Amino acid sequence: MLTPEQAMSEDADKIMRKRELNAKKQFSDAAVWLQERGVIKKLEPASLGKNAGFLLLLGNDEENLAVERWARKCLNLPMVW
């Protein structure tokens, strides 16, 4: 959120764009960190106008595999093993 002074400035759009880019980078860095630790798995890469699809891995290996199969079926994604 911008302070009243920032909102009134000529640079308000530039400030908001900078914050937006920073937020996107932080989210991207967090996703990479979680993937490296096996907490989430990318099921579908991002494409033009479409966000990547991730699976949160909360169960054991057998449960996670079953949920991944179900998610891929629901999202019409190929089964990749």
PyMOL Python script that loads the backbone (N, CA, C, O; Angstrom):
from pymol import cmd

cmd.read_pdbstr("""\
ATOM      1  N   MET A   1       0.846  -1.171   0.000  1.00  0.00           N
ATOM      2  CA  MET A   1       0.000   0.000   0.000  1.00  0.00           C
ATOM      3  C   MET A   1       0.892   1.235   0.000  1.00  0.00           C
ATOM      4  O   MET A   1       1.907   1.283   0.695  1.00  0.00           O
ATOM      5  N   LEU A   2       0.515   2.193  -0.758  1.00  0.00           N
ATOM      6  CA  LEU A   2       1.280   3.430  -0.850  1.00  0.00           C
ATOM      7  C   LEU A   2       0.880   4.394   0.263  1.00  0.00           C
ATOM      8  O   LEU A   2      -0.277   4.444   0.680  1.00  0.00           O
ATOM      9  N   THR A   3       1.854   5.150   0.727  1.00  0.00           N
ATOM     10  CA  THR A   3       1.544   6.227   1.658  1.00  0.00           C
ATOM     11  C   THR A   3       0.818   7.313   0.872  1.00  0.00           C
ATOM     12  O   THR A   3       0.899   7.340  -0.356  1.00  0.00           O
ATOM     13  N   PRO A   4       0.107   8.212   1.560  1.00  0.00           N
ATOM     14  CA  PRO A   4      -0.572   9.299   0.834  1.00  0.00           C
ATOM     15  C   PRO A   4       0.395  10.130  -0.012  1.00  0.00           C
ATOM     16  O   PRO A   4       0.057  10.572  -1.110  1.00  0.00           O
ATOM     17  N   GLU A   5       1.594  10.331   0.516  1.00  0.00           N
ATOM     18  CA  GLU A   5       2.583  11.107  -0.232  1.00  0.00           C
ATOM     19  C   GLU A   5       2.994  10.386  -1.514  1.00  0.00           C
ATOM     20  O   GLU A   5       3.119  11.001  -2.574  1.00  0.00           O
ATOM     21  N   GLN A   6       3.201   9.066  -1.400  1.00  0.00           N
ATOM     22  CA  GLN A   6       3.586   8.283  -2.576  1.00  0.00           C
ATOM     23  C   GLN A   6       2.463   8.254  -3.606  1.00  0.00           C
ATOM     24  O   GLN A   6       2.713   8.371  -4.805  1.00  0.00           O
ATOM     25  N   ALA A   7       1.229   8.098  -3.138  1.00  0.00           N
ATOM     26  CA  ALA A   7       0.086   8.028  -4.048  1.00  0.00           C
ATOM     27  C   ALA A   7      -0.099   9.327  -4.822  1.00  0.00           C
ATOM     28  O   ALA A   7      -0.579   9.316  -5.956  1.00  0.00           O
ATOM     29  N   MET A   8       0.273  10.421  -4.223  1.00  0.00           N
ATOM     30  CA  MET A   8       0.116  11.722  -4.873  1.00  0.00           C
ATOM     31  C   MET A   8       1.294  12.060  -5.782  1.00  0.00           C
ATOM     32  O   MET A   8       1.219  13.006  -6.566  1.00  0.00           O
ATOM     33  N   SER A   9       2.363  11.305  -5.685  1.00  0.00           N
ATOM     34  CA  SER A   9       3.555  11.635  -6.463  1.00  0.00           C
ATOM     35  C   SER A   9       3.399  11.205  -7.917  1.00  0.00           C
ATOM     36  O   SER A   9       2.535  10.397  -8.260  1.00  0.00           O
ATOM     37  N   GLU A  10       4.247  11.761  -8.749  1.00  0.00           N
ATOM     38  CA  GLU A  10       4.237  11.412 -10.170  1.00  0.00           C
ATOM     39  C   GLU A  10       4.789  10.013 -10.403  1.00  0.00           C
ATOM     40  O   GLU A  10       4.566   9.419 -11.458  1.00  0.00           O
ATOM     41  N   ASP A  11       5.501   9.493  -9.424  1.00  0.00           N
ATOM     42  CA  ASP A  11       6.131   8.181  -9.559  1.00  0.00           C
ATOM     43  C   ASP A  11       5.274   7.041  -9.014  1.00  0.00           C
ATOM     44  O   ASP A  11       5.774   5.926  -8.866  1.00  0.00           O
ATOM     45  N   ALA A  12       4.002   7.289  -8.712  1.00  0.00           N
ATOM     46  CA  ALA A  12       3.157   6.264  -8.093  1.00  0.00           C
ATOM     47  C   ALA A  12       3.108   4.990  -8.937  1.00  0.00           C
ATOM     48  O   ALA A  12       3.226   3.891  -8.396  1.00  0.00           O
ATOM     49  N   ASP A  13       2.937   5.122 -10.243  1.00  0.00           N
ATOM     50  CA  ASP A  13       2.884   3.939 -11.110  1.00  0.00           C
ATOM     51  C   ASP A  13       4.207   3.187 -11.088  1.00  0.00           C
ATOM     52  O   ASP A  13       4.227   1.956 -11.066  1.00  0.00           O
ATOM     53  N   LYS A  14       5.300   3.920 -11.094  1.00  0.00           N
ATOM     54  CA  LYS A  14       6.622   3.297 -11.070  1.00  0.00           C
ATOM     55  C   LYS A  14       6.849   2.555  -9.741  1.00  0.00           C
ATOM     56  O   LYS A  14       7.400   1.454  -9.722  1.00  0.00           O
ATOM     57  N   ILE A  15       6.419   3.169  -8.643  1.00  0.00           N
ATOM     58  CA  ILE A  15       6.564   2.545  -7.325  1.00  0.00           C
ATOM     59  C   ILE A  15       5.747   1.262  -7.265  1.00  0.00           C
ATOM     60  O   ILE A  15       6.237   0.243  -6.778  1.00  0.00           O
ATOM     61  N   MET A  16       4.511   1.296  -7.751  1.00  0.00           N
ATOM     62  CA  MET A  16       3.645   0.112  -7.726  1.00  0.00           C
ATOM     63  C   MET A  16       4.207  -0.990  -8.617  1.00  0.00           C
ATOM     64  O   MET A  16       4.168  -2.162  -8.242  1.00  0.00           O
ATOM     65  N   ARG A  17       4.719  -0.641  -9.771  1.00  0.00           N
ATOM     66  CA  ARG A  17       5.309  -1.639 -10.670  1.00  0.00           C
ATOM     67  C   ARG A  17       6.516  -2.301 -10.014  1.00  0.00           C
ATOM     68  O   ARG A  17       6.690  -3.516 -10.114  1.00  0.00           O
ATOM     69  N   LYS A  18       7.342  -1.514  -9.347  1.00  0.00           N
ATOM     70  CA  LYS A  18       8.513  -2.049  -8.659  1.00  0.00           C
ATOM     71  C   LYS A  18       8.091  -3.020  -7.558  1.00  0.00           C
ATOM     72  O   LYS A  18       8.695  -4.080  -7.398  1.00  0.00           O
ATOM     73  N   ARG A  19       7.061  -2.660  -6.805  1.00  0.00           N
ATOM     74  CA  ARG A  19       6.564  -3.537  -5.741  1.00  0.00           C
ATOM     75  C   ARG A  19       5.976  -4.824  -6.317  1.00  0.00           C
ATOM     76  O   ARG A  19       6.160  -5.905  -5.760  1.00  0.00           O
ATOM     77  N   GLU A  20       5.271  -4.695  -7.430  1.00  0.00           N
ATOM     78  CA  GLU A  20       4.689  -5.873  -8.075  1.00  0.00           C
ATOM     79  C   GLU A  20       5.781  -6.839  -8.531  1.00  0.00           C
ATOM     80  O   GLU A  20       5.681  -8.045  -8.305  1.00  0.00           O
ATOM     81  N   LEU A  21       6.812  -6.312  -9.167  1.00  0.00           N
ATOM     82  CA  LEU A  21       7.917  -7.160  -9.619  1.00  0.00           C
ATOM     83  C   LEU A  21       8.630  -7.810  -8.442  1.00  0.00           C
ATOM     84  O   LEU A  21       9.029  -8.972  -8.523  1.00  0.00           O
ATOM     85  N   ASN A  22       8.793  -7.073  -7.351  1.00  0.00           N
ATOM     86  CA  ASN A  22       9.426  -7.615  -6.160  1.00  0.00           C
ATOM     87  C   ASN A  22       8.591  -8.753  -5.571  1.00  0.00           C
ATOM     88  O   ASN A  22       9.139  -9.780  -5.171  1.00  0.00           O
ATOM     89  N   ALA A  23       7.279  -8.575  -5.516  1.00  0.00           N
ATOM     90  CA  ALA A  23       6.395  -9.614  -4.986  1.00  0.00           C
ATOM     91  C   ALA A  23       6.449 -10.872  -5.848  1.00  0.00           C
ATOM     92  O   ALA A  23       6.480 -11.983  -5.320  1.00  0.00           O
ATOM     93  N   LYS A  24       6.461 -10.705  -7.165  1.00  0.00           N
ATOM     94  CA  LYS A  24       6.541 -11.858  -8.065  1.00  0.00           C
ATOM     95  C   LYS A  24       7.854 -12.607  -7.879  1.00  0.00           C
ATOM     96  O   LYS A  24       7.871 -13.838  -7.894  1.00  0.00           O
ATOM     97  N   LYS A  25       8.954 -11.877  -7.704  1.00  0.00           N
ATOM     98  CA  LYS A  25      10.251 -12.510  -7.494  1.00  0.00           C
ATOM     99  C   LYS A  25      10.271 -13.262  -6.172  1.00  0.00           C
ATOM    100  O   LYS A  25      10.793 -14.375  -6.104  1.00  0.00           O
ATOM    101  N   GLN A  26       9.714 -12.674  -5.126  1.00  0.00           N
ATOM    102  CA  GLN A  26       9.672 -13.346  -3.830  1.00  0.00           C
ATOM    103  C   GLN A  26       8.855 -14.632  -3.916  1.00  0.00           C
ATOM    104  O   GLN A  26       9.247 -15.655  -3.354  1.00  0.00           O
ATOM    105  N   PHE A  27       7.729 -14.586  -4.611  1.00  0.00           N
ATOM    106  CA  PHE A  27       6.898 -15.780  -4.770  1.00  0.00           C
ATOM    107  C   PHE A  27       7.650 -16.850  -5.554  1.00  0.00           C
ATOM    108  O   PHE A  27       7.636 -18.022  -5.180  1.00  0.00           O
ATOM    109  N   SER A  28       8.298 -16.452  -6.630  1.00  0.00           N
ATOM    110  CA  SER A  28       9.061 -17.386  -7.450  1.00  0.00           C
ATOM    111  C   SER A  28      10.193 -18.021  -6.652  1.00  0.00           C
ATOM    112  O   SER A  28      10.409 -19.231  -6.730  1.00  0.00           O
ATOM    113  N   ASP A  29      10.913 -17.212  -5.889  1.00  0.00           N
ATOM    114  CA  ASP A  29      11.999 -17.734  -5.057  1.00  0.00           C
ATOM    115  C   ASP A  29      11.470 -18.719  -4.018  1.00  0.00           C
ATOM    116  O   ASP A  29      12.102 -19.741  -3.751  1.00  0.00           O
ATOM    117  N   ALA A  30      10.313 -18.413  -3.431  1.00  0.00           N
ATOM    118  CA  ALA A  30       9.714 -19.307  -2.441  1.00  0.00           C
ATOM    119  C   ALA A  30       9.310 -20.631  -3.084  1.00  0.00           C
ATOM    120  O   ALA A  30       9.496 -21.689  -2.484  1.00  0.00           O
ATOM    121  N   ALA A  31       8.761 -20.585  -4.292  1.00  0.00           N
ATOM    122  CA  ALA A  31       8.365 -21.810  -4.991  1.00  0.00           C
ATOM    123  C   ALA A  31       9.580 -22.684  -5.280  1.00  0.00           C
ATOM    124  O   ALA A  31       9.519 -23.902  -5.115  1.00  0.00           O
ATOM    125  N   VAL A  32      10.674 -22.079  -5.708  1.00  0.00           N
ATOM    126  CA  VAL A  32      11.908 -22.836  -5.968  1.00  0.00           C
ATOM    127  C   VAL A  32      12.403 -23.472  -4.676  1.00  0.00           C
ATOM    128  O   VAL A  32      12.779 -24.644  -4.665  1.00  0.00           O
ATOM    129  N   TRP A  33      12.404 -22.711  -3.595  1.00  0.00           N
ATOM    130  CA  TRP A  33      12.867 -23.206  -2.292  1.00  0.00           C
ATOM    131  C   TRP A  33      12.019 -24.398  -1.842  1.00  0.00           C
ATOM    132  O   TRP A  33      12.559 -25.399  -1.368  1.00  0.00           O
ATOM    133  N   LEU A  34      10.696 -24.295  -1.987  1.00  0.00           N
ATOM    134  CA  LEU A  34       9.803 -25.388  -1.588  1.00  0.00           C
ATOM    135  C   LEU A  34       9.984 -26.617  -2.477  1.00  0.00           C
ATOM    136  O   LEU A  34       9.917 -27.745  -1.990  1.00  0.00           O
ATOM    137  N   GLN A  35      10.215 -26.410  -3.779  1.00  0.00           N
ATOM    138  CA  GLN A  35      10.461 -27.534  -4.686  1.00  0.00           C
ATOM    139  C   GLN A  35      11.747 -28.254  -4.319  1.00  0.00           C
ATOM    140  O   GLN A  35      11.787 -29.484  -4.303  1.00  0.00           O
ATOM    141  N   GLU A  36      12.786 -27.508  -4.028  1.00  0.00           N
ATOM    142  CA  GLU A  36      14.074 -28.109  -3.683  1.00  0.00           C
ATOM    143  C   GLU A  36      13.980 -28.969  -2.428  1.00  0.00           C
ATOM    144  O   GLU A  36      14.755 -29.911  -2.267  1.00  0.00           O
ATOM    145  N   ARG A  37      13.051 -28.659  -1.548  1.00  0.00           N
ATOM    146  CA  ARG A  37      12.880 -29.401  -0.311  1.00  0.00           C
ATOM    147  C   ARG A  37      11.796 -30.467  -0.399  1.00  0.00           C
ATOM    148  O   ARG A  37      11.511 -31.148   0.587  1.00  0.00           O
ATOM    149  N   GLY A  38      11.196 -30.614  -1.565  1.00  0.00           N
ATOM    150  CA  GLY A  38      10.198 -31.657  -1.765  1.00  0.00           C
ATOM    151  C   GLY A  38       8.847 -31.374  -1.145  1.00  0.00           C
ATOM    152  O   GLY A  38       8.072 -32.302  -0.910  1.00  0.00           O
ATOM    153  N   VAL A  39       8.546 -30.117  -0.874  1.00  0.00           N
ATOM    154  CA  VAL A  39       7.267 -29.754  -0.270  1.00  0.00           C
ATOM    155  C   VAL A  39       6.190 -29.575  -1.337  1.00  0.00           C
ATOM    156  O   VAL A  39       5.019 -29.876  -1.104  1.00  0.00           O
ATOM    157  N   ILE A  40       6.592 -29.084  -2.503  1.00  0.00           N
ATOM    158  CA  ILE A  40       5.673 -28.949  -3.626  1.00  0.00           C
ATOM    159  C   ILE A  40       6.313 -29.566  -4.865  1.00  0.00           C
ATOM    160  O   ILE A  40       7.534 -29.705  -4.948  1.00  0.00           O
ATOM    161  N   LYS A  41       5.471 -29.931  -5.819  1.00  0.00           N
ATOM    162  CA  LYS A  41       5.938 -30.491  -7.088  1.00  0.00           C
ATOM    163  C   LYS A  41       5.228 -29.755  -8.215  1.00  0.00           C
ATOM    164  O   LYS A  41       4.015 -29.554  -8.170  1.00  0.00           O
ATOM    165  N   LYS A  42       5.991 -29.359  -9.220  1.00  0.00           N
ATOM    166  CA  LYS A  42       5.403 -28.670 -10.365  1.00  0.00           C
ATOM    167  C   LYS A  42       4.817 -29.719 -11.305  1.00  0.00           C
ATOM    168  O   LYS A  42       5.537 -30.567 -11.832  1.00  0.00           O
ATOM    169  N   LEU A  43       3.501 -29.650 -11.508  1.00  0.00           N
ATOM    170  CA  LEU A  43       2.831 -30.579 -12.413  1.00  0.00           C
ATOM    171  C   LEU A  43       2.761 -30.031 -13.826  1.00  0.00           C
ATOM    172  O   LEU A  43       2.776 -30.779 -14.803  1.00  0.00           O
ATOM    173  N   GLU A  44       2.685 -28.712 -13.916  1.00  0.00           N
ATOM    174  CA  GLU A  44       2.525 -28.076 -15.223  1.00  0.00           C
ATOM    175  C   GLU A  44       3.315 -26.772 -15.236  1.00  0.00           C
ATOM    176  O   GLU A  44       3.117 -25.925 -14.365  1.00  0.00           O
ATOM    177  N   PRO A  45       4.207 -26.600 -16.208  1.00  0.00           N
ATOM    178  CA  PRO A  45       4.985 -25.357 -16.254  1.00  0.00           C
ATOM    179  C   PRO A  45       4.114 -24.171 -16.667  1.00  0.00           C
ATOM    180  O   PRO A  45       3.060 -24.334 -17.281  1.00  0.00           O
ATOM    181  N   ALA A  46       4.572 -23.006 -16.322  1.00  0.00           N
ATOM    182  CA  ALA A  46       3.865 -21.791 -16.733  1.00  0.00           C
ATOM    183  C   ALA A  46       3.992 -21.622 -18.239  1.00  0.00           C
ATOM    184  O   ALA A  46       5.003 -21.994 -18.836  1.00  0.00           O
ATOM    185  N   SER A  47       2.970 -21.064 -18.836  1.00  0.00           N
ATOM    186  CA  SER A  47       3.011 -20.733 -20.256  1.00  0.00           C
ATOM    187  C   SER A  47       2.401 -19.345 -20.412  1.00  0.00           C
ATOM    188  O   SER A  47       1.906 -18.767 -19.444  1.00  0.00           O
ATOM    189  N   LEU A  48       2.438 -18.830 -21.590  1.00  0.00           N
ATOM    190  CA  LEU A  48       1.966 -17.474 -21.837  1.00  0.00           C
ATOM    191  C   LEU A  48       0.532 -17.301 -21.336  1.00  0.00           C
ATOM    192  O   LEU A  48      -0.387 -17.947 -21.839  1.00  0.00           O
ATOM    193  N   GLY A  49       0.350 -16.446 -20.368  1.00  0.00           N
ATOM    194  CA  GLY A  49      -0.976 -16.160 -19.838  1.00  0.00           C
ATOM    195  C   GLY A  49      -1.517 -17.204 -18.883  1.00  0.00           C
ATOM    196  O   GLY A  49      -2.683 -17.138 -18.493  1.00  0.00           O
ATOM    197  N   LYS A  50      -0.688 -18.171 -18.498  1.00  0.00           N
ATOM    198  CA  LYS A  50      -1.162 -19.241 -17.622  1.00  0.00           C
ATOM    199  C   LYS A  50      -0.103 -19.529 -16.560  1.00  0.00           C
ATOM    200  O   LYS A  50       1.074 -19.703 -16.878  1.00  0.00           O
ATOM    201  N   ASN A  51      -0.522 -19.577 -15.314  1.00  0.00           N
ATOM    202  CA  ASN A  51       0.401 -19.856 -14.222  1.00  0.00           C
ATOM    203  C   ASN A  51       0.774 -21.333 -14.187  1.00  0.00           C
ATOM    204  O   ASN A  51       0.062 -22.181 -14.725  1.00  0.00           O
ATOM    205  N   ALA A  52       1.887 -21.622 -13.554  1.00  0.00           N
ATOM    206  CA  ALA A  52       2.308 -23.008 -13.363  1.00  0.00           C
ATOM    207  C   ALA A  52       1.347 -23.691 -12.390  1.00  0.00           C
ATOM    208  O   ALA A  52       0.702 -23.036 -11.571  1.00  0.00           O
ATOM    209  N   GLY A  53       1.267 -25.007 -12.495  1.00  0.00           N
ATOM    210  CA  GLY A  53       0.433 -25.789 -11.591  1.00  0.00           C
ATOM    211  C   GLY A  53       1.303 -26.585 -10.637  1.00  0.00           C
ATOM    212  O   GLY A  53       2.214 -27.293 -11.065  1.00  0.00           O
ATOM    213  N   PHE A  54       1.025 -26.472  -9.344  1.00  0.00           N
ATOM    214  CA  PHE A  54       1.823 -27.145  -8.328  1.00  0.00           C
ATOM    215  C   PHE A  54       0.958 -28.078  -7.497  1.00  0.00           C
ATOM    216  O   PHE A  54      -0.251 -27.882  -7.370  1.00  0.00           O
ATOM    217  N   LEU A  55       1.597 -29.099  -6.932  1.00  0.00           N
ATOM    218  CA  LEU A  55       0.943 -30.036  -6.025  1.00  0.00           C
ATOM    219  C   LEU A  55       1.647 -29.948  -4.685  1.00  0.00           C
ATOM    220  O   LEU A  55       2.870 -30.070  -4.618  1.00  0.00           O
ATOM    221  N   LEU A  56       0.890 -29.736  -3.617  1.00  0.00           N
ATOM    222  CA  LEU A  56       1.435 -29.690  -2.269  1.00  0.00           C
ATOM    223  C   LEU A  56       1.558 -31.118  -1.757  1.00  0.00           C
ATOM    224  O   LEU A  56       0.568 -31.849  -1.712  1.00  0.00           O
ATOM    225  N   LEU A  57       2.757 -31.519  -1.373  1.00  0.00           N
ATOM    226  CA  LEU A  57       3.038 -32.896  -0.974  1.00  0.00           C
ATOM    227  C   LEU A  57       2.972 -33.019   0.546  1.00  0.00           C
ATOM    228  O   LEU A  57       3.959 -32.775   1.239  1.00  0.00           O
ATOM    229  N   LEU A  58       1.801 -33.400   1.060  1.00  0.00           N
ATOM    230  CA  LEU A  58       1.591 -33.484   2.500  1.00  0.00           C
ATOM    231  C   LEU A  58       1.657 -34.909   3.037  1.00  0.00           C
ATOM    232  O   LEU A  58       1.881 -35.107   4.231  1.00  0.00           O
ATOM    233  N   GLY A  59       1.466 -35.896   2.179  1.00  0.00           N
ATOM    234  CA  GLY A  59       1.388 -37.276   2.639  1.00  0.00           C
ATOM    235  C   GLY A  59       2.701 -38.018   2.492  1.00  0.00           C
ATOM    236  O   GLY A  59       3.755 -37.432   2.248  1.00  0.00           O
ATOM    237  N   ASN A  60       2.597 -39.338   2.651  1.00  0.00           N
ATOM    238  CA  ASN A  60       3.769 -40.175   2.396  1.00  0.00           C
ATOM    239  C   ASN A  60       3.886 -40.378   0.887  1.00  0.00           C
ATOM    240  O   ASN A  60       3.049 -39.891   0.127  1.00  0.00           O
ATOM    241  N   ASP A  61       4.919 -41.092   0.456  1.00  0.00           N
ATOM    242  CA  ASP A  61       5.152 -41.255  -0.984  1.00  0.00           C
ATOM    243  C   ASP A  61       3.958 -41.887  -1.695  1.00  0.00           C
ATOM    244  O   ASP A  61       3.586 -41.453  -2.786  1.00  0.00           O
ATOM    245  N   GLU A  62       3.365 -42.897  -1.092  1.00  0.00           N
ATOM    246  CA  GLU A  62       2.225 -43.588  -1.703  1.00  0.00           C
ATOM    247  C   GLU A  62       1.018 -42.654  -1.831  1.00  0.00           C
ATOM    248  O   GLU A  62       0.367 -42.617  -2.874  1.00  0.00           O
ATOM    249  N   GLU A  63       0.726 -41.905  -0.773  1.00  0.00           N
ATOM    250  CA  GLU A  63      -0.400 -40.970  -0.804  1.00  0.00           C
ATOM    251  C   GLU A  63      -0.164 -39.852  -1.817  1.00  0.00           C
ATOM    252  O   GLU A  63      -1.069 -39.484  -2.566  1.00  0.00           O
ATOM    253  N   ASN A  64       1.044 -39.321  -1.836  1.00  0.00           N
ATOM    254  CA  ASN A  64       1.355 -38.245  -2.780  1.00  0.00           C
ATOM    255  C   ASN A  64       1.242 -38.720  -4.222  1.00  0.00           C
ATOM    256  O   ASN A  64       0.767 -37.979  -5.082  1.00  0.00           O
ATOM    257  N   LEU A  65       1.673 -39.947  -4.494  1.00  0.00           N
ATOM    258  CA  LEU A  65       1.574 -40.499  -5.844  1.00  0.00           C
ATOM    259  C   LEU A  65       0.107 -40.647  -6.259  1.00  0.00           C
ATOM    260  O   LEU A  65      -0.263 -40.323  -7.387  1.00  0.00           O
ATOM    261  N   ALA A  66      -0.721 -41.138  -5.336  1.00  0.00           N
ATOM    262  CA  ALA A  66      -2.148 -41.297  -5.633  1.00  0.00           C
ATOM    263  C   ALA A  66      -2.803 -39.940  -5.914  1.00  0.00           C
ATOM    264  O   ALA A  66      -3.597 -39.813  -6.846  1.00  0.00           O
ATOM    265  N   VAL A  67      -2.473 -38.944  -5.119  1.00  0.00           N
ATOM    266  CA  VAL A  67      -3.051 -37.611  -5.310  1.00  0.00           C
ATOM    267  C   VAL A  67      -2.541 -36.991  -6.607  1.00  0.00           C
ATOM    268  O   VAL A  67      -3.287 -36.305  -7.305  1.00  0.00           O
ATOM    269  N   GLU A  68      -1.264 -37.233  -6.932  1.00  0.00           N
ATOM    270  CA  GLU A  68      -0.735 -36.697  -8.188  1.00  0.00           C
ATOM    271  C   GLU A  68      -1.450 -37.323  -9.383  1.00  0.00           C
ATOM    272  O   GLU A  68      -1.788 -36.625 -10.339  1.00  0.00           O
ATOM    273  N   ARG A  69      -1.679 -38.621  -9.336  1.00  0.00           N
ATOM    274  CA  ARG A  69      -2.417 -39.282 -10.432  1.00  0.00           C
ATOM    275  C   ARG A  69      -3.805 -38.667 -10.583  1.00  0.00           C
ATOM    276  O   ARG A  69      -4.248 -38.371 -11.693  1.00  0.00           O
ATOM    277  N   TRP A  70      -4.483 -38.481  -9.454  1.00  0.00           N
ATOM    278  CA  TRP A  70      -5.824 -37.901  -9.468  1.00  0.00           C
ATOM    279  C   TRP A  70      -5.789 -36.479 -10.032  1.00  0.00           C
ATOM    280  O   TRP A  70      -6.621 -36.125 -10.868  1.00  0.00           O
ATOM    281  N   ALA A  71      -4.828 -35.661  -9.579  1.00  0.00           N
ATOM    282  CA  ALA A  71      -4.721 -34.273 -10.047  1.00  0.00           C
ATOM    283  C   ALA A  71      -4.441 -34.224 -11.544  1.00  0.00           C
ATOM    284  O   ALA A  71      -5.043 -33.428 -12.263  1.00  0.00           O
ATOM    285  N   ARG A  72      -3.531 -35.071 -12.016  1.00  0.00           N
ATOM    286  CA  ARG A  72      -3.212 -35.094 -13.447  1.00  0.00           C
ATOM    287  C   ARG A  72      -4.437 -35.502 -14.266  1.00  0.00           C
ATOM    288  O   ARG A  72      -4.676 -34.964 -15.347  1.00  0.00           O
ATOM    289  N   LYS A  73      -5.204 -36.446 -13.749  1.00  0.00           N
ATOM    290  CA  LYS A  73      -6.415 -36.878 -14.455  1.00  0.00           C
ATOM    291  C   LYS A  73      -7.429 -35.730 -14.514  1.00  0.00           C
ATOM    292  O   LYS A  73      -8.015 -35.470 -15.565  1.00  0.00           O
ATOM    293  N   CYS A  74      -7.632 -35.048 -13.388  1.00  0.00           N
ATOM    294  CA  CYS A  74      -8.589 -33.933 -13.332  1.00  0.00           C
ATOM    295  C   CYS A  74      -8.181 -32.774 -14.232  1.00  0.00           C
ATOM    296  O   CYS A  74      -9.034 -32.109 -14.821  1.00  0.00           O
ATOM    297  N   LEU A  75      -6.875 -32.532 -14.338  1.00  0.00           N
ATOM    298  CA  LEU A  75      -6.367 -31.404 -15.115  1.00  0.00           C
ATOM    299  C   LEU A  75      -6.002 -31.783 -16.545  1.00  0.00           C
ATOM    300  O   LEU A  75      -5.470 -30.964 -17.295  1.00  0.00           O
ATOM    301  N   ASN A  76      -6.290 -33.030 -16.919  1.00  0.00           N
ATOM    302  CA  ASN A  76      -5.952 -33.534 -18.257  1.00  0.00           C
ATOM    303  C   ASN A  76      -4.469 -33.365 -18.578  1.00  0.00           C
ATOM    304  O   ASN A  76      -4.103 -32.944 -19.675  1.00  0.00           O
ATOM    305  N   LEU A  77      -3.628 -33.698 -17.609  1.00  0.00           N
ATOM    306  CA  LEU A  77      -2.179 -33.640 -17.792  1.00  0.00           C
ATOM    307  C   LEU A  77      -1.653 -35.042 -18.047  1.00  0.00           C
ATOM    308  O   LEU A  77      -2.234 -36.012 -17.560  1.00  0.00           O
ATOM    309  N   PRO A  78      -0.575 -35.168 -18.794  1.00  0.00           N
ATOM    310  CA  PRO A  78      -0.019 -36.500 -19.049  1.00  0.00           C
ATOM    311  C   PRO A  78       0.531 -37.121 -17.770  1.00  0.00           C
ATOM    312  O   PRO A  78       1.020 -36.423 -16.882  1.00  0.00           O
ATOM    313  N   MET A  79       0.443 -38.429 -17.697  1.00  0.00           N
ATOM    314  CA  MET A  79       1.030 -39.169 -16.579  1.00  0.00           C
ATOM    315  C   MET A  79       2.520 -39.308 -16.848  1.00  0.00           C
ATOM    316  O   MET A  79       2.921 -39.981 -17.798  1.00  0.00           O
ATOM    317  N   VAL A  80       3.336 -38.681 -16.024  1.00  0.00           N
ATOM    318  CA  VAL A  80       4.791 -38.695 -16.203  1.00  0.00           C
ATOM    319  C   VAL A  80       5.405 -39.401 -15.011  1.00  0.00           C
ATOM    320  O   VAL A  80       5.302 -38.918 -13.884  1.00  0.00           O
ATOM    321  N   TRP A  81       6.037 -40.527 -15.241  1.00  0.00           N
ATOM    322  CA  TRP A  81       6.662 -41.265 -14.121  1.00  0.00           C
ATOM    323  C   TRP A  81       8.038 -41.600 -14.470  1.00  0.00           C
ATOM    324  O   TRP A  81       8.743 -42.219 -13.673  1.00  0.00           O
TER     325      TRP A  81
END
""", "prot")
cmd.dss("prot")
cmd.show_as("cartoon", "prot")
cmd.util.cbc("prot")
cmd.orient("prot")
